[in-house]
Amino acid sequence: MSKGFFTYKGFPLVRHEDVIYYGSMSDDYVVMLQILKKEKVNDIDVASKIKIYHMSTDLALPPNKAITKTSEKSSLYEALDLANAWLSRSTKN
């Protein structure tokens, strides 16, 4: 039995510890969300500072050239909302 990825607004989400990749590696771009800070809310860790990187999936590019946009948000929802806007635009082109 094959398991699929979780998705958000049609794009896959893959998480490893405090890093979330949003998008498909088979597309030209993905977004990496790095959780930099968390706060406790009712005994649950909630991301309160997230760095967002829009990056090319072209493996021939060095990492510093692969990153095309960056931003920082104070909630995971805001970060995913921006990531979705970036990916939606880059997949239309």
Backbone hydrogen bonds, N-H to C=O, Kabsch-Sander energy under -0.5 kcal/mol:
donor,donor_aa,acceptor,acceptor_aa,energy
6,F,13,L,-0.7
8,Y,11,F,-2.5
11,F,8,Y,-1.6
13,L,6,F,-3.0
14,V,21,Y,-2.5
16,H,19,V,-2.9
19,V,16,H,-1.7
20,I,33,L,-2.8
21,Y,14,V,-3.4
22,Y,31,V,-3.1
23,G,12,P,-2.8
27,D,24,S,-1.8
30,V,55,M,-2.4
31,V,22,Y,-2.6
32,M,53,Y,-2.7
33,L,20,I,-3.3
33,L,31,V,-0.5
34,Q,32,M,-0.5
34,Q,51,K,-3.0
35,I,18,D,-3.1
35,I,33,L,-0.6
36,L,34,Q,-0.7
36,L,49,K,-2.9
37,K,49,K,-1.4
39,E,46,V,-2.6
41,V,44,I,-2.7
44,I,41,V,-1.1
46,V,39,E,-2.8
48,S,37,K,-2.9
49,K,37,K,-1.3
50,I,73,K,-2.9
51,K,34,Q,-2.7
52,I,71,S,-3.0
53,Y,32,M,-2.6
54,H,69,K,-2.5
55,M,30,V,-2.9
55,M,53,Y,-0.6
56,S,66,A,-2.5
57,T,28,D,-2.3
59,L,57,T,-0.7
61,L,58,D,-1.5
65,K,62,P,-1.5
66,A,62,P,-1.7
67,I,63,P,-1.1
68,T,54,H,-3.1
69,K,54,H,-1.3
71,S,52,I,-1.7
73,K,50,I,-2.5
79,A,75,S,-2.2
80,L,76,L,-2.9
81,D,77,Y,-2.4
82,L,78,E,-2.1
83,A,79,A,-2.6
84,N,80,L,-2.6
85,A,81,D,-1.8
86,W,82,L,-2.5
87,L,83,A,-2.6
88,S,84,N,-2.7
89,R,85,A,-2.0
90,S,86,W,-2.4
91,T,87,L,-2.1
92,K,88,S,-0.9
93,N,89,R,-1.0
